């Protein structure tokens, strides 16, 4: 599929993949695709940052290449490394055969045959379906030296391999960078990207998302689930539930054939929406009933 030619077309393409986005997010995604600029998405965990890359990949028919970031991530894990065991086998084979041309052997050992491409290098390879979608997920988990390395990759979409030279993408990949803001990412890297803060959705948009991702849920149950989760986010919690938890919870309730929420059902299924014991303890006793009553009070007649 070709790059969408309007903001509305971007929203429609994402909606076809079950991703409901507002106008502001649709605009920045459109500009990222139109201008060929990386898109930097920041926000709380579970608000749908990673899903944007998945929806773009599916909607455009492009390959999705994911680089899951973590502390200590280095070039050998993110870009490339040499297949050392295979190189050793090649050396032993050459010795056994009595081959003495060291320069030829070295050229063979550091050729494309022994190169292991990691996500960044893989994203720079030509693809008949068009440039892939490169997802750099949770960049805030990496170290600052790795950020510095990314400046070259995101500026010119090229990496340098000492033994082979510079590899440049024939067509820049569609880059989505996400951060949960556990630390600030350096300004120099942000300047190379378009930026958008992905916030928790309002009631209507979260209803649209839940309808798209859990269409089997009855409207009455969906409204109660969304109202409860929205009200829960106003509580003093260590980790507020994201949209992903809303969807998971609705699917759990469907699996239990729940028709309407009750304090007992909420207590039994809290593990689907809250992931920390301290948060779960806060909803014990009458607290779940209080929040449920307040959530229902916000609902207009369906």
C-alpha angles and dihedrals in degrees: 000000000000123000109277113257099214143030090250090053090052091051091047092048092051091045089055087060092050095259114128113198133175126239095264093054092042089054096052092045090051092050091048091053094041097048098034092236125147114253117227112202120190128181146107119309114274100026094114106265095134092043090062090065091047092049092048091050093050095041095049095039090237128141116260115224114187127200108191106203125217140161110288095023108159141181095271090058098038105035117013147317135189121255095245098181091052091047090053091051090050091051093050090047092051091048092049091050091050094240110164104178098112095179092054091047092050091049089052094047092054097044131112090269092070098038118110109204116215123198099282094049092040089055090058095057120104115261127192091218092055134264112331127240108255113203116196098190123202097355090175088074093066129083126260094250090061090050089054090052090052092060091079093043094050095040100051102006090236138114131199121230108191094213096046107024131234120344114202126188112246086213121018113249120240100257124204116182118189132193133182088201097241082146135003116270114224118270092231090064094043091053090063091058141059108246134219133168110220107211133187108281124246120250097271096048093045088052089052090049093049091047090052096046101035105026093161092070115101115244093244093054092043092053092049092048094050093044091050094048092046090051090045090058090063091060123094098261132159090225120017115213116258130210089271089061091048090056093044092050093050090051091049091051090049090051088054092048091240113172100182136008123261132173089252094053091046091051091050095050104035090114089072094061106024122052102184125073093220090058092047091051090055089062096052122114117003096349095086091050091049093052091044091051091049091047093051090049089061093054118098117214107285 
